[in-house]
């Protein structure tokens, strides 16, 4: 059974169909790339999956459980993590403090116990810190735990945000343009990190990305959107050679590169 099912989802803003009958199934342990021109519906699809937008038609299921109509917090508790195009770190906090925020929905200590510093509260706090540091170590950011988030480079912030999703032990993580602005060397490092997350943590990844090199190299399968519709889906080599994809997206990118050179 597929882990995530998007079943003929349609979402309209006014009279415009941002998503038009989009359907796909993502397997457990898969890395799925989602590509398409600007305005094709990629981020809108992620927002529909995680509950920010409610579809006008269709259904979304995670591990067989219907997500459609649930609040984002309820969907997160069912095992879905998400990063965004812009940094969501609290710049006035340390990296470790930002990480601990990612565990707030899994803590059980009440306000009274926390305020009185009861033994149970202290034990849970220590466990939370330990898990946060372990997640930072996993992504290679352990040495930055006590630094302010504002001191991190853009690429480092993206890695910390991914680490923050991992401490919630998600089944699946949606990544919205995580490699934007990274150098070629950093993209290669990021590729290796995503593979480790899948292989060692068993987390399914859905990657919306304009860095085509990364998507083509890391994805097991790729879904292509254009004007809110799915126009192609398959293995990277199949998508790369699809005439409709070349015309709608890859061809435009190649022509833009030639014009700039």
Backbone as CSV, one residue per row, in Angstrom:
resi,resn,N_x,N_y,N_z,CA_x,CA_y,CA_z,C_x,C_y,C_z
1,UNK,0.834,-1.197,0.000,0.000,0.000,0.000,0.873,1.254,0.000
2,UNK,0.485,2.242,-0.785,1.227,3.492,-0.845,1.129,4.230,0.488
3,UNK,2.177,4.969,0.835,2.166,5.737,2.077,1.289,6.976,1.934
4,UNK,1.466,7.722,0.841,0.696,8.941,0.609,-0.079,8.811,-0.696
5,UNK,-1.361,9.081,-0.625,-2.224,9.020,-1.808,-2.886,10.380,-2.000
6,UNK,-2.692,10.960,-3.176,-3.399,12.180,-3.586,-4.371,11.747,-4.663
7,UNK,-5.664,11.835,-4.361,-6.688,11.241,-5.206,-7.537,12.323,-5.864
8,UNK,-7.172,12.674,-7.109,-7.951,13.617,-7.927,-8.277,14.916,-7.187
9,UNK,-7.245,15.552,-6.670,-7.414,16.763,-5.874,-7.541,17.995,-6.764
10,UNK,-8.576,18.770,-6.505,-8.799,20.041,-7.197,-8.903,21.140,-6.155
11,UNK,-8.241,22.261,-6.430,-8.259,23.400,-5.515,-8.334,24.672,-6.340
12,UNK,-9.349,25.475,-6.072,-9.552,26.712,-6.828,-9.373,27.938,-5.937
13,UNK,-8.775,28.967,-6.512,-8.717,30.280,-5.897,-9.495,31.218,-6.811
14,UNK,-10.702,31.603,-6.363,-11.561,32.349,-7.265,-11.984,31.445,-8.407
15,UNK,-11.787,31.902,-9.627,-12.139,31.078,-10.775,-10.973,30.303,-11.347
16,UNK,-9.816,30.364,-10.688,-8.608,29.727,-11.208,-8.363,28.406,-10.490
17,UNK,-8.145,27.339,-11.257,-7.834,26.032,-10.684,-6.331,25.927,-10.450
18,UNK,-5.924,26.126,-9.198,-4.510,25.995,-8.856,-4.070,24.541,-8.934
19,UNK,-4.985,23.634,-8.618,-4.780,22.198,-8.801,-6.008,21.663,-9.517
20,UNK,-5.791,20.872,-10.561,-6.892,20.425,-11.408,-6.859,18.905,-11.540
21,UNK,-7.511,18.216,-10.598,-7.595,16.763,-10.653,-6.260,16.060,-10.510
22,UNK,-5.392,16.566,-9.646,-4.061,15.971,-9.471,-4.173,14.665,-8.696
23,UNK,-3.546,13.629,-9.220,-3.561,12.313,-8.579,-2.169,11.701,-8.644
24,UNK,-1.717,11.167,-7.513,-0.440,10.465,-7.480,-0.382,9.612,-6.224
25,UNK,0.490,8.612,-6.233,0.709,7.771,-5.066,2.208,7.691,-4.811
26,UNK,2.589,7.853,-3.553,3.996,7.865,-3.170,4.257,6.706,-2.221
27,UNK,5.212,5.864,-2.578,5.490,4.672,-1.802,6.307,4.937,-0.561
28,UNK,6.214,4.042,0.386,6.980,4.139,1.620,8.478,4.033,1.306
29,UNK,9.278,4.960,1.835,10.711,4.948,1.605,11.135,5.545,0.273
30,UNK,10.215,6.164,-0.423,10.511,6.757,-1.729,10.997,8.195,-1.579
31,UNK,11.829,8.634,-2.505,12.133,10.051,-2.666,11.441,10.492,-3.952
32,UNK,10.434,11.347,-3.809,9.641,11.790,-4.945,9.961,13.261,-5.250
33,UNK,10.356,13.529,-6.474,10.567,14.896,-6.912,9.301,15.447,-7.544
34,UNK,9.043,16.726,-7.320,7.924,17.415,-7.967,8.482,18.662,-8.638
35,UNK,8.321,18.750,-9.950,8.855,19.877,-10.694,7.766,20.493,-11.563
36,UNK,8.073,21.656,-12.107,7.155,22.357,-12.985,7.505,23.823,-13.017
37,UNK,7.017,24.560,-13.989,7.300,25.990,-14.090,6.735,26.744,-12.888
38,UNK,7.159,27.990,-12.728,6.573,28.841,-11.696,5.061,28.939,-11.906
39,UNK,4.312,28.815,-10.817,2.868,28.896,-10.914,2.181,27.621,-11.349
40,UNK,2.938,26.515,-11.382,2.356,25.252,-11.859,1.542,24.523,-10.799
41,UNK,1.674,24.929,-9.522,0.896,24.298,-8.463,1.701,23.453,-7.496
42,UNK,3.018,23.513,-7.580,3.862,22.654,-6.743,3.676,22.944,-5.246
43,UNK,3.889,24.199,-4.861,3.741,24.559,-3.451,2.296,24.427,-3.008
44,UNK,1.356,24.740,-3.890,-0.062,24.581,-3.563,-0.375,23.129,-3.236
45,UNK,0.231,22.201,-3.974,0.023,20.778,-3.695,0.542,20.422,-2.305
46,UNK,1.739,20.895,-1.960,2.265,20.639,-0.618,1.347,21.227,0.442
47,UNK,0.853,22.444,0.194,-0.031,23.090,1.163,-1.338,22.320,1.337
48,UNK,-1.818,21.720,0.255,-3.030,20.905,0.355,-2.769,19.638,1.162
49,UNK,-1.619,19.038,0.953,-1.285,17.808,1.668,-1.164,18.056,3.164
50,UNK,-0.516,19.170,3.541,-0.274,19.411,4.969,-1.395,20.194,5.645
51,UNK,-2.483,20.514,4.922,-3.648,21.082,5.557,-3.750,22.594,5.563
52,UNK,-2.797,23.281,4.939,-2.878,24.742,4.870,-4.035,25.159,3.964
53,UNK,-4.202,24.451,2.852,-5.333,24.674,1.961,-6.215,23.421,1.962
54,UNK,-7.523,23.637,1.945,-8.443,22.501,1.884,-8.942,22.328,0.455
55,UNK,-8.752,21.155,-0.141,-9.187,20.941,-1.529,-10.689,21.126,-1.701
56,UNK,-11.082,21.598,-2.881,-12.497,21.699,-3.226,-13.061,20.339,-3.618
57,UNK,-12.198,19.469,-4.081,-12.628,18.119,-4.463,-11.434,17.185,-4.323
58,UNK,-11.709,15.901,-4.203,-10.647,14.917,-4.084,-10.330,14.598,-2.630
59,UNK,-9.365,13.716,-2.461,-9.032,13.237,-1.113,-7.532,12.979,-1.008
60,UNK,-7.005,13.186,0.193,-5.595,12.921,0.477,-5.531,11.972,1.670
61,UNK,-4.736,10.902,1.541,-4.632,9.909,2.611,-3.168,9.640,2.940
62,UNK,-2.873,9.523,4.223,-1.536,9.172,4.706,-1.626,7.869,5.471
63,UNK,-0.919,6.869,4.978,-0.928,5.539,5.602,-2.361,5.018,5.767
64,UNK,-3.192,5.295,4.769,-4.560,4.813,4.774,-5.550,5.693,5.510
65,UNK,-5.068,6.737,6.190,-5.936,7.610,6.982,-6.209,8.904,6.220
66,UNK,-7.457,9.306,6.158,-7.849,10.504,5.439,-7.324,11.759,6.139
67,UNK,-6.643,12.611,5.366,-6.132,13.870,5.892,-7.019,15.053,5.528
68,UNK,-7.774,14.922,4.455,-8.576,16.030,3.941,-9.516,16.558,5.017
69,UNK,-9.428,17.864,5.290,-10.280,18.495,6.286,-9.660,18.617,7.659
70,UNK,-8.515,17.951,7.889,-7.838,18.063,9.184,-7.007,19.342,9.253
71,UNK,-6.788,19.837,10.466,-5.924,20.991,10.677,-4.464,20.581,10.477
72,UNK,-3.588,21.537,10.125,-2.167,21.215,9.962,-1.558,20.539,11.193
73,UNK,-1.930,20.977,12.388,-1.389,20.375,13.608,-1.832,18.920,13.748
74,UNK,-3.061,18.631,13.348,-3.558,17.260,13.415,-2.849,16.374,12.399
75,UNK,-2.581,16.932,11.227,-1.858,16.181,10.191,-0.423,15.924,10.639
76,UNK,0.202,16.915,11.263,1.570,16.740,11.763,1.635,15.617,12.788
77,UNK,0.624,15.529,13.659,0.617,14.467,14.670,0.481,13.087,14.046
78,UNK,0.013,13.026,12.833,-0.136,11.741,12.141,1.121,11.345,11.377
79,UNK,2.168,12.176,11.477,3.458,11.766,10.932,3.930,12.498,9.704
80,UNK,3.450,13.737,9.502,3.879,14.505,8.335,4.672,15.732,8.781
81,UNK,5.884,15.889,8.236,6.710,17.062,8.497,6.801,17.926,7.255
82,UNK,7.171,19.200,7.441,7.171,20.134,6.317,8.218,21.217,6.531
83,UNK,8.948,21.552,5.473,9.770,22.754,5.465,9.222,23.687,4.388
84,UNK,9.596,24.977,4.484,9.030,25.990,3.600,10.123,26.664,2.769
85,UNK,9.697,27.453,1.783,10.643,28.127,0.901,11.489,29.138,1.667
86,UNK,10.891,29.826,2.621,11.611,30.817,3.418,11.907,30.245,4.795
87,UNK,12.949,30.751,5.428,13.366,30.237,6.736,12.269,30.424,7.771
88,UNK,12.014,29.374,8.545,11.023,29.424,9.613,11.686,29.380,10.986
89,UNK,12.997,29.619,11.033,13.696,29.625,12.317,13.435,30.929,13.059
90,UNK,13.419,30.846,14.380,13.311,32.030,15.222,14.710,32.601,15.410
91,UNK,14.947,33.740,14.791,16.303,34.292,14.746,16.814,34.731,16.113
92,UNK,15.915,35.011,17.045,16.338,35.426,18.373,16.663,34.271,19.300
93,UNK,16.487,33.046,18.831,16.777,31.859,19.626,18.060,31.192,19.146
94,UNK,18.619,30.338,19.982,19.747,29.528,19.555,19.233,28.411,18.639
95,UNK,20.183,27.762,17.978,19.816,26.626,17.123,19.133,25.543,17.946
96,UNK,19.679,25.242,19.139,19.087,24.206,19.988,17.677,24.583,20.416
97,UNK,17.462,25.831,20.779,16.125,26.270,21.176,15.137,26.130,20.021
98,UNK,15.585,26.427,18.812,14.729,26.229,17.641,14.376,24.758,17.470
99,UNK,15.341,23.905,17.710,15.096,22.474,17.582,14.068,21.997,18.595
100,UNK,14.178,22.472,19.820,13.257,22.049,20.877,11.832,22.443,20.539
101,UNK,11.672,23.552,19.830,10.322,23.950,19.396,9.690,22.877,18.526
102,UNK,10.509,22.122,17.809,9.989,21.068,16.949,9.426,19.878,17.704
103,UNK,9.649,19.826,19.016,9.147,18.721,19.828,7.967,19.117,20.694
104,UNK,7.487,20.354,20.554,6.452,20.827,21.463,5.192,19.989,21.408
105,UNK,4.864,19.442,20.217,3.611,18.684,20.115,3.733,17.293,20.709
106,UNK,4.946,16.868,21.071,5.129,15.528,21.630,5.417,15.552,23.127
107,UNK,5.548,16.737,23.720,5.785,16.816,25.156,4.466,16.698,25.904
108,UNK,4.533,16.171,27.137,3.317,15.926,27.915,3.274,16.733,29.195
109,UNK,4.362,17.404,29.539,4.408,18.164,30.783,3.460,19.355,30.729
110,UNK,2.652,19.525,31.763,1.750,20.661,31.847,2.460,21.914,32.327
111,UNK,1.761,23.046,32.228,2.353,24.318,32.625,2.706,24.337,34.105
112,UNK,1.856,23.762,34.951,2.107,23.774,36.386,3.358,22.974,36.729
113,UNK,3.464,21.766,36.155,4.634,20.923,36.428,5.907,21.577,35.933
114,UNK,5.830,22.206,34.757,7.005,22.888,34.222,7.387,24.070,35.090
115,UNK,6.380,24.839,35.536,6.654,26.014,36.356,7.253,25.652,37.703
116,UNK,6.808,24.530,38.281,7.318,24.098,39.580,8.603,23.279,39.466
117,UNK,9.017,23.020,38.238,10.244,22.237,37.989,10.171,20.866,38.661
118,UNK,9.037,20.208,38.527,8.883,18.878,39.090,9.826,17.903,38.400
119,UNK,10.063,16.774,39.079,11.010,15.792,38.559,10.614,15.318,37.163
120,UNK,9.326,15.077,36.953,8.864,14.614,35.646,9.158,15.652,34.570
121,UNK,8.990,16.937,34.915,9.252,18.006,33.952,10.737,18.088,33.624
122,UNK,11.572,17.938,34.644,13.021,18.004,34.408,13.486,16.832,33.557
123,UNK,12.906,15.651,33.806,13.297,14.461,33.045,12.890,14.614,31.579
124,UNK,11.676,15.124,31.340,11.229,15.305,29.960,12.052,16.372,29.254
125,UNK,12.408,17.429,29.973,13.232,18.479,29.377,14.594,17.930,28.961
126,UNK,15.193,17.106,29.832,16.497,16.528,29.517,16.410,15.616,28.302
127,UNK,15.330,14.839,28.212,15.144,13.952,27.062,14.959,14.755,25.773
128,UNK,14.213,15.847,25.878,13.975,16.700,24.719,15.279,17.288,24.198
129,UNK,16.106,17.789,25.108,17.394,18.360,24.715,18.276,17.300,24.074
130,UNK,18.267,16.099,24.641,19.082,15.006,24.104,18.648,14.651,22.681
131,UNK,17.349,14.575,22.466,16.847,14.243,21.126,17.170,15.353,20.128
132,UNK,17.070,16.592,20.576,17.376,17.717,19.696,18.844,17.711,19.296
133,UNK,19.713,17.471,20.252,21.149,17.430,19.937,21.479,16.252,19.028
134,UNK,20.819,15.119,19.239,21.062,13.948,18.385,20.661,14.235,16.942
135,UNK,19.545,14.941,16.747,19.112,15.283,15.398,20.090,16.234,14.734
136,UNK,20.614,17.196,15.500,21.617,18.116,14.958,22.892,17.370,14.583
137,UNK,23.301,16.428,15.423,24.493,15.634,15.111,24.285,14.840,13.823
138,UNK,23.088,14.309,13.641,22.799,13.492,12.463,22.987,14.281,11.172
139,UNK,22.591,15.551,11.171,22.708,16.365,9.953,24.019,17.145,9.908
140,UNK,24.923,16.896,10.875,26.224,17.556,10.867,26.224,18.966,11.414
141,UNK,25.216,19.327,12.217,25.128,20.681,12.762,25.257,20.713,14.275
142,UNK,25.768,19.645,14.869,25.877,19.579,16.316,26.718,20.683,16.920
143,UNK,27.786,21.094,16.219,28.680,22.124,16.746,28.030,23.505,16.789
144,UNK,26.873,23.645,16.136,26.201,24.948,16.054,25.042,25.073,17.045
145,UNK,24.868,24.079,17.915,23.685,24.022,18.770,23.471,25.281,19.605
146,UNK,24.538,25.834,20.137,24.402,26.967,21.058,24.622,28.315,20.381
147,UNK,24.716,28.322,19.072,24.859,29.583,18.347,23.490,30.167,18.023
148,UNK,23.386,31.474,17.900,22.092,32.063,17.504,21.747,31.668,16.080
149,UNK,20.481,31.422,15.819,20.047,31.045,14.475,20.387,32.133,13.464
150,UNK,20.415,33.376,13.902,20.710,34.494,13.002,22.137,34.460,12.476
151,UNK,23.021,33.680,13.132,24.419,33.619,12.714,24.657,32.560,11.644
152,UNK,23.651,31.773,11.319,23.807,30.703,10.337,23.679,31.241,8.919
153,UNK,24.377,30.588,7.997,24.184,30.897,6.590,22.821,30.372,6.158
154,UNK,22.377,30.800,4.969,21.078,30.360,4.479,21.036,28.842,4.342
155,UNK,22.094,28.261,3.791,22.138,26.809,3.628,22.101,26.080,4.953
156,UNK,22.797,26.604,5.949,22.793,25.985,7.275,21.408,26.062,7.909
157,UNK,20.713,27.169,7.690,19.354,27.289,8.221,18.446,26.213,7.633
158,UNK,18.596,25.948,6.333,17.748,24.930,5.697,18.013,23.554,6.304
159,UNK,19.279,23.259,6.582,19.616,21.962,7.165,19.045,21.842,8.573
160,UNK,19.118,22.917,9.356,18.554,22.897,10.707,17.042,22.696,10.655
161,UNK,16.387,23.323,9.695,14.940,23.152,9.571,14.579,21.703,9.259
162,UNK,15.391,21.062,8.431,15.157,19.644,8.144,15.375,18.810,9.399
163,UNK,16.446,19.116,10.142,16.700,18.400,11.391,15.538,18.557,12.358
164,UNK,14.946,19.751,12.371,13.827,20.005,13.295,12.617,19.136,12.952
165,UNK,12.410,18.853,11.671,11.302,17.960,11.317,11.588,16.527,11.758
166,UNK,12.857,16.144,11.778,13.203,14.752,12.069,12.975,14.373,13.522
167,UNK,13.102,15.341,14.453,12.953,14.964,15.860,11.502,14.619,16.189
168,UNK,10.568,14.994,15.317,9.185,14.574,15.505,8.913,13.169,14.984
169,UNK,9.948,12.496,14.455,9.863,11.134,13.930,8.739,10.996,12.899
170,UNK,8.796,11.794,11.839,7.733,11.750,10.825,7.845,10.506,9.942
171,UNK,6.718,10.162,9.328,6.725,9.116,8.309,7.163,9.693,6.971
172,UNK,6.801,10.958,6.745,7.057,11.610,5.469,7.352,13.084,5.717
173,UNK,8.270,13.656,4.930,8.613,15.074,5.047,8.469,15.722,3.676
174,UNK,7.778,16.846,3.634,7.621,17.639,2.420,8.660,18.757,2.447
175,UNK,9.483,18.836,1.419,10.566,19.816,1.349,10.295,20.774,0.199
176,UNK,10.130,22.057,0.523,9.795,23.055,-0.493,11.031,23.875,-0.840
177,UNK,11.652,23.558,-1.979,12.842,24.222,-2.492,13.964,24.308,-1.450
178,UNK,14.370,23.176,-0.880,15.405,23.197,0.163,16.799,23.531,-0.342
179,UNK,17.060,23.352,-1.637,18.410,23.569,-2.162,18.591,24.917,-2.839
180,UNK,17.559,25.769,-2.793,17.670,27.057,-3.469,18.815,27.876,-2.868
181,UNK,19.631,28.454,-3.732,20.732,29.295,-3.285,21.997,28.562,-2.893
182,UNK,21.999,27.228,-2.974,23.186,26.469,-2.597,24.164,26.369,-3.759
183,UNK,25.458,26.349,-3.438,26.484,26.134,-4.453,26.439,24.685,-4.920
184,UNK,27.149,24.394,-6.029,27.162,23.028,-6.550,27.703,22.041,-5.528
185,UNK,28.751,22.442,-4.790,29.296,21.560,-3.761,28.286,21.308,-2.658
186,UNK,27.574,22.353,-2.270,26.559,22.216,-1.229,25.395,21.353,-1.701
187,UNK,25.051,21.456,-2.969,23.976,20.624,-3.516,24.357,19.148,-3.424
188,UNK,25.612,18.829,-3.709,26.075,17.442,-3.609,26.005,16.941,-2.166
189,UNK,26.370,17.796,-1.216,26.281,17.430,0.193,24.833,17.230,0.609
190,UNK,23.972,18.070,0.067,22.556,17.995,0.391,21.952,16.706,-0.161
191,UNK,22.364,16.341,-1.346,21.949,15.076,-1.953,22.278,13.920,-1.007
192,UNK,23.510,13.901,-0.498,23.933,12.822,0.400,23.126,12.817,1.698
193,UNK,22.821,14.009,2.213,22.041,14.094,3.444,20.636,13.534,3.251
194,UNK,19.989,13.889,2.164,18.637,13.396,1.919,18.617,11.877,1.769
195,UNK,19.620,11.332,1.132,19.693,9.871,0.999,19.866,9.213,2.370
196,UNK,20.669,9.827,3.235,20.859,9.277,4.586,19.555,9.319,5.374
197,UNK,18.802,10.398,5.226,17.524,10.511,5.934,16.592,9.390,5.511
198,UNK,16.542,9.128,4.209,15.697,8.042,3.714,16.227,6.679,4.145
199,UNK,17.522,6.452,3.960,18.082,5.125,4.183,18.236,4.773,5.663
200,UNK,18.633,5.745,6.486,18.915,5.461,7.900,17.728,5.756,8.816
201,UNK,16.898,6.717,8.440,15.741,7.057,9.269,14.452,6.435,8.739
202,UNK,14.469,5.957,7.502,13.275,5.367,6.922,12.188,6.372,6.605
203,UNK,12.566,7.636,6.383,11.605,8.698,6.129,11.384,8.850,4.627
204,UNK,10.140,8.897,4.230,9.777,9.170,2.844,9.906,10.673,2.603
205,UNK,10.446,11.065,1.448,10.685,12.475,1.154,9.972,12.896,-0.119
206,UNK,9.334,14.056,-0.062,8.718,14.672,-1.239,9.402,16.010,-1.442
207,UNK,10.021,16.183,-2.599,10.930,17.294,-2.840,10.429,18.175,-3.976
208,UNK,10.001,19.391,-3.655,9.700,20.398,-4.674,10.974,21.216,-4.874
209,UNK,11.467,21.260,-6.098,12.788,21.876,-6.284,12.977,22.358,-7.722
210,UNK,13.638,23.512,-7.856,14.001,24.041,-9.169,15.421,23.640,-9.574
211,UNK,16.198,23.087,-8.633,17.543,22.615,-8.967,17.385,21.246,-9.629
212,UNK,17.257,21.269,-10.963,16.925,20.059,-11.716,17.976,18.974,-11.539
213,UNK,19.225,19.376,-11.443,20.287,18.388,-11.256,20.032,17.548,-10.014
214,UNK,19.660,18.182,-8.917,19.383,17.458,-7.677,18.180,16.542,-7.840
215,UNK,17.106,17.058,-8.410,15.885,16.267,-8.560,16.136,15.038,-9.416
216,UNK,16.838,15.213,-10.534,17.080,14.101,-11.443,17.985,13.040,-10.834
217,UNK,18.925,13.459,-9.995,19.883,12.503,-9.434,19.324,11.750,-8.236
218,UNK,18.467,12.399,-7.458,18.081,11.793,-6.183,16.708,11.130,-6.215
219,UNK,15.842,11.532,-7.126,14.449,11.060,-7.087,14.310,9.639,-7.609
220,UNK,13.488,8.859,-6.931,13.102,7.549,-7.452,12.098,7.733,-8.593
221,UNK,11.173,8.663,-8.394,10.191,9.016,-9.408,9.965,10.524,-9.340
222,UNK,9.484,11.079,-10.443,9.253,12.522,-10.527,7.842,12.765,-11.054
223,UNK,7.156,13.712,-10.413,5.847,14.168,-10.869,6.013,15.568,-11.447
224,UNK,5.449,15.803,-12.612,5.579,17.098,-13.291,4.214,17.770,-13.361
225,UNK,4.149,19.013,-12.867,2.916,19.789,-12.917,3.067,20.950,-13.897
226,UNK,1.968,21.321,-14.513,1.934,22.507,-15.367,0.512,23.069,-15.337
227,UNK,0.373,24.322,-14.949,-0.942,24.978,-14.853,-1.915,24.187,-13.997
228,UNK,-1.401,23.617,-12.905,-2.255,22.908,-11.966,-2.575,21.475,-12.320
229,UNK,-2.092,20.999,-13.474,-2.361,19.628,-13.907,-1.082,18.797,-13.880
230,UNK,-1.251,17.515,-13.626,-0.120,16.594,-13.753,0.030,16.238,-15.226
231,UNK,1.186,16.553,-15.801,1.388,16.266,-17.224,2.304,15.073,-17.459
232,UNK,3.026,14.643,-16.412,3.907,13.488,-16.576,4.291,12.954,-15.205
233,UNK,4.672,11.682,-15.188,5.146,11.058,-13.953,5.920,9.811,-14.325
234,UNK,7.032,9.586,-13.640,7.817,8.400,-13.918,9.220,8.522,-13.386
235,UNK,10.074,7.598,-13.811,11.481,7.650,-13.419,12.152,8.854,-14.076
236,UNK,13.260,9.336,-13.476,13.911,10.534,-14.025,14.193,10.460,-15.523
237,UNK,14.665,9.325,-16.013,14.986,9.220,-17.428,13.730,9.338,-18.283
238,UNK,12.609,8.819,-17.788,11.350,8.912,-18.524,10.862,10.351,-18.587
239,UNK,10.969,11.051,-17.466,10.522,12.440,-17.414,11.421,13.324,-18.261
240,UNK,12.715,13.076,-18.205,13.678,13.894,-18.952,13.423,13.837,-20.449
241,UNK,12.933,12.701,-20.919,12.722,12.508,-22.355,11.272,12.695,-22.792
242,UNK,10.418,13.129,-21.875,9.009,13.315,-22.203,8.831,14.615,-22.990
243,UNK,8.287,14.572,-24.206,8.167,15.778,-25.040,7.362,16.895,-24.377
244,UNK,6.290,16.535,-23.675,5.461,17.560,-23.035,6.212,18.251,-21.907
245,UNK,7.027,17.478,-21.187,7.834,18.066,-20.113,8.897,18.987,-20.695
246,UNK,9.525,18.549,-21.756,10.560,19.366,-22.398,9.974,20.694,-22.846
247,UNK,8.800,20.655,-23.415,8.172,21.886,-23.888,7.710,22.769,-22.743
248,UNK,7.111,22.164,-21.718,6.510,22.949,-20.642,7.532,23.484,-19.658
249,UNK,8.633,22.764,-19.462,9.537,23.152,-18.379,11.001,23.074,-18.749
250,UNK,11.461,21.872,-19.030,12.898,21.706,-19.258,13.350,22.490,-20.484
251,UNK,12.543,22.510,-21.530,12.910,23.250,-22.728,13.005,24.732,-22.476
252,UNK,12.087,25.287,-21.697,12.124,26.700,-21.354,13.381,27.038,-20.565
253,UNK,13.744,26.135,-19.659,14.938,26.382,-18.854,16.180,26.363,-19.729
254,UNK,16.246,25.404,-20.650,17.411,25.320,-21.527,17.509,26.553,-22.420
255,UNK,16.363,27.012,-22.944,16.385,28.212,-23.787,16.818,29.439,-22.999
256,UNK,16.395,29.498,-21.729,16.797,30.651,-20.903,18.302,30.642,-20.644
257,UNK,18.847,29.435,-20.431,20.295,29.337,-20.215,21.080,29.761,-21.451
258,UNK,20.589,29.318,-22.619,21.278,29.684,-23.865,21.236,31.191,-24.095
259,UNK,20.076,31.799,-23.781,19.959,33.241,-23.964,20.875,34.014,-23.031
260,UNK,21.107,33.465,-21.845,21.958,34.148,-20.869,23.449,33.973,-21.184
261,UNK,23.791,32.946,-21.946,25.206,32.637,-22.227,25.660,33.272,-23.529
